[in-house]
Amino acid sequence: MRLLAACFILTVFGVFYANAEDFWFEAEEYDEEKSNLAFNEQGLNAAWDIKQDKDAFNKQYMINRGANRDVVESAAGLVYIIPDVGKETGWQLWLRCIMATTGSDSFFWQLSQDGGEKWGAPTAAHGGVVWEEWEWHRWAIGNLQKGEDNALRIGERENNFKLDVVCLRNDGQTPNDDEYEDYVKNKPFLRFAIHAGGKLADTWGRVKSGAEVEH
């Protein structure tokens, strides 16, 4: 009986792991065609800027300014085209970010199912606490449809929210700096290529059980 139970657990774990996926994006490597870095209408002057920081990956990060959610929610947004999705459920959004004050501890996220042409309603994502150093924090986003038509948009909600790396994953694991460093190091060898609609070469994804490394 114990042997059967152990086999069952291993089988379930194997099925789960086979469907585990994670996708990573440098914040400044947004899709240029789908993103709008500035919104200057209705008296609003919202924008995303690239800044330098030696402690950020790639020494760069994105920061927003001019947010006013009472005028327009998620007026300016960074878009990331998501590679081919194999598993629909269990997706979580992880960001390596800084929310240093109670006036900079939230943003909006949106999902698209047609590659960034139409978007769902903005969802407010709150930090809950504040932190002044680069940390990984999580927000549940639920389901993504299978295939290559998903896209993520991150818009401003409060000013001076700092964004370094975006991670989407469905394996229940917590990303960390070492994992991302390893991912960046191996990225050129991963055969799981970028989405054809992505404009930037560093928009990559990985299926954990199926990512192959060329020797």
C-alpha positions in Angstrom: 0.0 0.0 0.0 2.8 2.4 0.9 4.5 1.6 -2.4 1.3 2.3 -4.3 0.9 5.6 -2.4 4.5 6.6 -3.2 4.0 5.8 -6.9 0.9 7.8 -7.0 2.6 10.8 -5.4 5.5 10.6 -7.8 3.1 10.3 -10.8 1.1 13.4 -9.7 4.3 15.3 -9.1 5.6 14.3 -12.5 2.4 15.5 -14.2 2.6 18.8 -12.4 6.2 19.3 -13.1 5.7 18.4 -16.8 3.3 21.3 -17.0 5.4 23.8 -15.1 6.3 26.9 -17.0 8.0 30.2 -16.3 8.5 33.3 -18.5 10.9 36.1 -17.7 11.2 39.7 -19.0 13.5 42.5 -18.2 11.3 45.5 -17.5 12.9 47.7 -20.0 12.6 45.1 -22.8 8.9 45.7 -23.3 7.2 45.3 -26.7 7.7 48.6 -28.4 4.8 48.3 -30.9 2.2 47.4 -28.2 3.4 49.6 -25.3 2.5 53.2 -24.8 5.1 54.8 -22.5 3.3 58.2 -22.2 -0.3 59.4 -22.0 -0.9 63.2 -22.4 -4.6 63.7 -22.4 -7.3 64.9 -20.1 -4.8 67.0 -18.2 -2.8 63.9 -17.4 0.9 63.6 -18.0 1.7 59.9 -17.2 4.9 58.3 -18.4 7.4 55.4 -17.9 11.1 56.2 -17.9 14.3 54.0 -17.9 16.6 54.7 -15.0 20.0 53.4 -14.0 20.8 51.4 -10.9 23.8 49.2 -10.3 21.7 46.8 -8.2 19.1 46.3 -10.9 19.6 43.5 -13.4 21.0 44.8 -16.7 21.7 48.0 -14.6 18.4 49.4 -15.7 14.8 49.6 -14.4 11.5 51.3 -15.3 9.8 53.9 -13.2 6.4 55.6 -13.7 5.4 59.2 -13.0 2.3 61.3 -13.4 -0.1 58.7 -12.3 -3.7 59.7 -11.4 -6.0 56.8 -11.2 -9.0 59.1 -10.5 -8.6 60.5 -14.0 -7.6 57.5 -16.1 -6.7 54.0 -14.8 -3.6 52.5 -16.3 -3.1 55.3 -18.9 0.5 54.4 -19.8 1.5 50.7 -20.0 4.4 48.3 -20.6 3.4 45.3 -22.7 5.1 41.9 -22.6 4.2 39.3 -25.2 3.9 35.9 -23.5 5.4 32.9 -25.3 3.4 29.7 -26.0 1.4 28.7 -22.9 0.8 25.0 -22.3 -1.0 25.1 -19.0 -4.0 27.4 -18.3 -4.2 27.4 -14.6 -2.2 28.5 -11.6 -0.4 31.5 -13.0 1.2 34.0 -10.7 2.8 37.3 -11.5 6.1 38.0 -9.7 8.0 41.3 -9.9 11.4 42.3 -8.8 10.5 45.8 -7.8 10.7 48.6 -5.2 7.7 50.1 -3.5 9.4 52.5 -1.2 6.4 54.5 0.1 2.7 54.2 0.6 2.3 56.5 -2.4 4.2 54.1 -4.7 3.0 50.7 -3.6 0.6 49.7 -6.3 0.2 49.3 -10.1 -2.3 48.0 -12.6 -2.0 44.8 -14.6 -4.1 43.7 -17.6 -4.2 40.6 -19.8 -4.9 40.2 -23.5 -5.9 37.1 -25.3 -5.2 38.4 -28.8 -1.5 39.4 -28.6 -2.2 42.9 -27.2 -4.9 44.2 -29.5 -7.7 44.2 -26.9 -7.3 44.2 -23.1 -9.2 43.1 -20.1 -10.1 45.7 -17.4 -7.2 46.9 -15.3 -6.7 45.1 -12.0 -5.2 47.0 -9.1 -2.2 45.2 -7.5 -1.2 46.5 -4.1 2.1 45.9 -2.3 0.5 45.7 1.1 3.8 46.8 2.7 6.6 49.0 1.5 10.2 48.0 0.7 13.2 50.1 -0.3 15.5 47.4 -1.8 14.9 45.2 -4.8 12.6 42.3 -3.8 10.5 39.7 -5.4 6.7 40.0 -4.7 3.7 38.0 -6.0 0.2 38.7 -7.3 -2.1 35.9 -8.5 -3.5 36.4 -12.0 -5.4 33.1 -12.4 -5.7 31.6 -15.9 -4.0 32.2 -19.2 -5.4 30.6 -22.3 -3.3 28.0 -24.1 -1.3 29.1 -27.1 0.7 32.1 -28.3 -1.9 34.9 -28.0 -1.4 36.0 -24.4 0.1 39.3 -23.4 0.6 41.2 -20.1 0.4 44.9 -19.6 1.6 46.8 -16.6 0.3 50.3 -16.1 0.8 53.1 -13.6 -1.4 53.5 -10.6 0.8 55.4 -8.1 4.0 57.4 -8.8 7.6 56.2 -8.5 6.9 52.4 -8.6 10.2 50.9 -9.7 10.1 47.7 -11.9 13.2 45.6 -12.7 12.2 42.1 -13.8 8.8 40.4 -14.6 8.3 36.7 -14.0 5.1 34.7 -14.9 5.0 31.2 -13.6 2.6 28.4 -12.8 4.8 26.1 -10.7 4.1 27.6 -7.3 7.8 28.4 -6.8 9.3 31.7 -5.6 11.8 33.3 -7.9 15.0 34.7 -6.6 18.1 36.5 -7.9 20.2 33.4 -8.3 17.5 31.6 -10.3 17.2 34.6 -12.7 21.0 34.9 -13.0 21.0 31.2 -14.0 18.2 31.8 -16.4 19.9 34.7 -18.1 23.1 32.7 -18.4 21.4 29.8 -20.1 18.9 31.8 -22.1 20.8 31.8 -25.4 20.8 28.0 -25.4 17.1 27.5 -24.7 15.3 26.2 -27.8 12.0 27.5 -26.6 12.1 30.6 -28.8 10.4 34.0 -28.4 6.9 34.6 -29.6 6.9 35.6 -33.2 5.1 38.8 -32.5 7.6 40.0 -29.9 9.9 42.7 -31.2 12.8 42.3 -28.7 15.1 39.3 -28.7 15.2 39.0 -24.9 11.5 38.1 -24.5 12.0 34.4 -23.6 10.0 31.6 -22.0 10.8 28.2 -20.6 8.9 25.0 -20.2 10.7 23.4 -17.3 10.4 19.8 -18.3 10.9 20.4 -22.0 13.6 23.1 -22.2 16.6 21.6 -24.0 20.1 22.8 -23.9 22.3 22.6 -26.9 25.8 21.4 -26.3 
